[in-house]
Amino acid sequence: MMDAFEDYLADNRGMYMCVITPGGNHGDTLIHMGLVKKLEEHKIQYKCINLETLYKKSPLLGAKYLINIGLWKLGTSQGFKLIELPEETQLILFEGGGYMNDVWYGPVLLRQAMKGNSLPVTVAPQSYLFSHTRLHQYFEDGRQAHLFCREPYSLEHLKKKGLPSNVSTALSPELALYLTKEDLEQFIEPSEDGYQLIAFRHDKESALEKTAKNEVIEISDNPVVVDISMEKTMTDFVSMVYNAQYVYTDRLHVAILSMILGKQVTLFGNKYHKNRGVWEYSLRDHVQFVER
């Protein structure tokens, strides 16, 4: 049985899609792989635009993006054009994840991709959180928009934002959950190290006090402490989880990867509803959860 997002892809398989991803860490790569898997299954024609790759090639484009972020913080819709959509584009599809909020500047990308066209836009399953972004204003041009949420908290959040009738919302699972162990075998390098992986984030989503992190280290026999989402290669990322005896993390996609690979894992809460929401909706049968 297909979920809501798969149903949407099936219903729109005849449209040429421009897939926009902001790039990011290895967890974002899992999201991308899950999306591409479904696009291929439904035989959809598409082109992916990875903004991080574009910025690395063009420092000027990266500077324009930073200026756009500054303008967005000031509450203006002005800004530089960042993306050239393929002429054959019939639908703009933003990749899923946790960037479409006021924490990670996803609204900046959304607004700029919508400039100069009236194409329908879809956001794949996301966690949303807006405190100052006036999201309803983004869709006042009447274009069709579909916003998918990967947990119920985000769905309820969007329902309170006064979105116009041309915007629909729906609940559908996290994209990385489309992956299986077989999809990841190319990244697995087995070893016999026998460690407990402690992978906590160190950015503005982190909610764990240092004392809590130290407590986890103290109960581990052979702790390896590293934020693997930001480490080296995809093979390093997947193999570190695969070879662990147990995983402790507040990185959602470290927990999801652990579940896919059949590892015992404890997921800790982050600064907003993302981790708890995805755990309640999709992970509770396989992952332990500890609130921050």
N, C-alpha and C positions, 0 to 999 in steps of 0.2 A: 504494500500500500504506500502510495506516494504522500509526502508531506505537502504543506501549502506552497512552499517555494518550488518544489519539483513540479507540482501542478501548474504553477505559473510558467515555468520554463516550457513545459509541454504545450501549454496553450499559446505560447509566443515563439515557438520553435522556427517559424518562418521569418522572423525578424533578424536583421543583421545587428549584432550588439557590440557596442564599444564598452569594454570592461575596464573600469578605472580602479587601480589599486594604489594606495599611498606608499606601498613598500613596507619596510619595517624589519622586525626580527624573525626568528625561525618559526615562532607561533603564527605569524602572518603568512609564512610560506605554507604551513599546513592548511590554513584557510583557503589560500589560492589553489592549492592542489585539490581540495575538496570541491571547490567551485568548478574548476576545469574538468574534473571527472564527470560532473553532471552535465556540463555543457556538451562534452563529447558524447555522453550517453544519449542525449536528446538530439544529437546531430545538428547543433546550432552553429551557424557561422558567426565568428566573433574575432575581434582584435583586442589584445590586452595592452593597456598603457600603464606602465609602472612609473609613477611620478618620482620616486627616489632615484631610479636609474636615469631619468631625464635630468634631474638636478645635478647629479654627479657629472654628467656630460657637459652641462651648461651652468657654470657658476652664476651667470646673469639671470637665468630662469630661477635658480634657487634664491637669489636676492629679491626677485619680484615676488616670490612666494612669501618671504619674510615680511616684505612691505605690505602684502595683502593681509597677513595675519595682524599686523599693527593697525591697519585701517579697520579690519573687522572688530578688533577690540574697542575701537573708538565708536563703533556703531554705524559705520557707513558702508554702503553697498558698492562703493567705488573700488577699483583695483585693476591690476594688470590681467590680461588674458593669459592663462597658463597652459591650455590644452588645445591642440588642433585635432578635432574629431575627423575620422575618415569620412569622405563624402558619402559613402554608402551606409553610414550609420542610420539605423531606424529606431534604436533604443539605447539610452545611456544606462549602463548597469554598474553601480558602485559595489565593490567587493564587500563582503561581510566583515565583522570584527567588532572592535570597541573604540573606534576613532570618531564616530559621528556624534560628537558631544562637545561641550565647552572645555573639556580637559585637553583634547588632542587636536583641535582645530579642523575637524572634518567638515564643519559647515563652510569654511573658506573654500575648500575644494569643490563642494557641492555647488555653491553659488557660482563659482567661476566656470565650471563645466556647463552650466545652464545658460551662460551668457551668449547672446547672439544666435540662439536657436530656440525652437519650440518643441523639441523632441521629448517624448515621454521619458521619465527617469524612474529607475527602480534602485532601491538600496537593499542589498541582500541582508540576511539576518544579522542584526546589530544589537549592541547595548547602547541606549540613548540616554543622555542627561543634558538638559539645557536649563541654565539659570538666567542667562541674559540674551541668548540668541532668539530672535523673533522668527521662529521657524515658519509660521503660517505665511509670513510675507514672501518667502521664497517661492511660493506656489500661487501667488495672486495672478499670474499670467494665464491660469486656466489649464495648463498642460496636465496630462495624466501622470500621476505619481503613485508609486507603491512602496511603502516602507515596511520591511519585514523586521520583526523583533525576535531575538533568540531567547527571550525569557519574558514572563508576564509583567514584571515590574516596568520594563521599558514600554510595553504595550499600554499599560495604564498611564504612564508618564505622557506618552504621545496623545492619548485621548483627552488630556487636560490642556493641550496646547492650542485649541481652537483652530485646528487645521481645516481648510476649505473642503468642499464636497468632492473636488477632483483628486483628493488624496485619500488613498485607502491604506489601512494598516492590517497586519496579520501576524500571527505567531508561527514560527517555524524554527526547527533546531539549528544549532551552530553548524556551520559548513564543514569544519574539520571532522565532524562525526560521520561524514560520508566515507571517510577513509577506513581501510582495514590494515591489518598487519602486513598483508601481502603488498599493499600499495607502498609500503615503507621499507621493504626488504633491501632495496638497493642502498639504503643508508645505514644498515646495521652491520657493525663490526663487533662480534662477540668477544668477551674477555671474562676472566675468572677473578675479578678484583674483589667482589663481595663488600660493597660499601652501601651506606645510606646517603642518598642524594638529598641535599638541602639547598633548594633553589628558590631564594627569595629575591624579589625585585627591590630596586633602590631608587625608584623614581617617584613622581608625584601621585601615583596610584597606591603606593605602599601604605599600609595601615598598621603594620606590626611594630611594636616597640622593640628596642634592642634586647630587653630582658626576655621577651617571648622567644626571640630567635635563639638566644643563648640557652634557653631551657630545652629547645629542640636539639641543639648540638649536644647538650649534656646527657640526654637519654639515648644517644646514638653510639654504638660500639666503634664504628669506623666511618665518621662523617666526612663527606666531601661537600664543601660549601662553595657553591658557585652559581651565579645567575646564568644558567646555560642558554637561555633564550638569546643572549647577546654574545655568545662564544663562537668563535671560529666558523666552522662549516656546518651544514645541515647533517652531515654524517656524525660529527662530534655531538651535536644536539641529540639526535635520535639514539645513538649508541650509549651515551651517558645514562639515558633513561632505561634503555634495554638491559644494561648490565647492572643496574642498581638492585639491591635487595628490597629497599623501601624508598619512597619518595615523599618528601615534605616540600610544599611549595605554595606560594600565593600567585603564581603564574598560571592562569587558566589553561593555557595550551600545554604546559608541562603536565598538568593533571589529565587533560584529555589524551595526550600522547601516552601517558602511563596507563590509562584505561585501555586504549587501543592495543597496547603491547602486553596487557595482562598483568600489570604491576600493581602492587598494593601502594596506595597513595592517600595522603591527607592534604586536602586543599584548605587554605586559610582565606578568610575574607579580605577584600580590598576596601578602598575608601568609599565606594558606592555599591549599588546593588548588583553589579555585573557577576561576580563570582557566586554569590548566594543564589542569584536568579537562575543562572545556567545550571548550577548544581541541582537546585530543586526541580527544574524542568527536564533535565536530560542525564544527570550524572549520579543521582542519589543511590542507585542500586549498586554502584561499583566504586564509589569514591566516598571517603570519609570527609566531613566538613567541620571546620572549627571557625566560629565567628571571631572577628578581630577583637 
